[in-house]
Amino acid sequence: MNILILQASPRAKGSTAWMAEEYKKAAEAAGHQVTLVNVSRKKIAGCLACEYCHTKGNGACIQKDDMQELYPLMAEALVLAAPIYYFTLNAQIQAPIQRMYCVNKPAKVTKMALLMSSYSPGVYDGATAEFRDICNYWEAENMGIVTAKIDEQKTDATLQKIIALAGKL
Ligand SMILES: Cc1cc2nc3c(=O)[nH]c(=O)nc-3n(C[C@H](O)[C@H](O)[C@H](O)COP(=O)(O)O)c2cc1C
């Protein structure tokens, strides 16, 4: 199966980057083809709501930024990896999600998973609700969520959860 991981933390050696790397390793060990993109290093603007895509654009976005690289990479499985900023998924992951507006839903995506990091416990409800709604809207199977608050980051217990999540594919 082809898998696309969108990693949205700007901290290259942070918890979210580690989770994304470990998911990639586990999925590759199971024989999947994985592409990992650090979207925090990309220039991806927010949706302009100009409706060009739904009129003259015929499904194409008018903004020619780094999002153009991501549209063709959309795979059967889409894994979102993001830190929590102010009780929700950070802006760097929201931009590519919301830029899918031009196609309404990514046609190839049938399975999704979510990896999240935070400092505190109990801060995942908003992001979890958003993720569940997006899975439903995109008609993708919710494969599950792994979270890591500060004392769970880069631990063996979290690694085992990531390996189990990747094993569900
Ligand atoms: C702008 C900003 C907002 C944050 N907001 C929260 C928050 O609401 N709740 C929380 O527990 N941690 C918050 N954090 C902490 C990060 O979620 C935490 O450090 C996380 O481990 C970062 O993951 P990373 O190392 O992969 O970047 C925030 C960090 C930043 C930079």
The ligand as a Gaussian input file, in Angstrom:
#p B3LYP/6-31G(d) Opt

LIG

0 1
 C        2.649000      27.813000      19.742000
 C        2.600000      26.634000      20.679000
 C        1.416000      26.326000      21.305000
 C        1.331000      25.205000      22.141000
 N        0.142000      24.897000      22.722000
 C        0.063000      23.795000      23.504000
 C       -1.171000      23.428000      24.108000
 O       -2.209000      24.058000      23.930000
 N       -1.199000      22.333000      24.917000
 C       -0.053000      21.582000      25.149000
 O       -0.136000      20.605000      25.895000
 N        1.105000      21.901000      24.567000
 C        1.204000      22.979000      23.761000
 N        2.394000      23.306000      23.165000
 C        3.556000      22.411000      23.371000
 C        3.742000      21.413000      22.248000
 O        2.535000      20.782000      21.875000
 C        4.726000      20.338000      22.716000
 O        5.972000      20.934000      23.019000
 C        4.915000      19.255000      21.693000
 O        5.667000      18.216000      22.268000
 C        5.652000      19.782000      20.486000
 O        5.891000      18.716000      19.615000
 P        7.209000      18.707000      18.695000
 O        8.372000      18.489000      19.633000
 O        7.036000      17.572000      17.814000
 O        7.256000      19.993000      17.984000
 C        2.488000      24.404000      22.357000
 C        3.700000      24.749000      21.715000
 C        3.754000      25.849000      20.891000
 C        5.062000      26.177000      20.201000

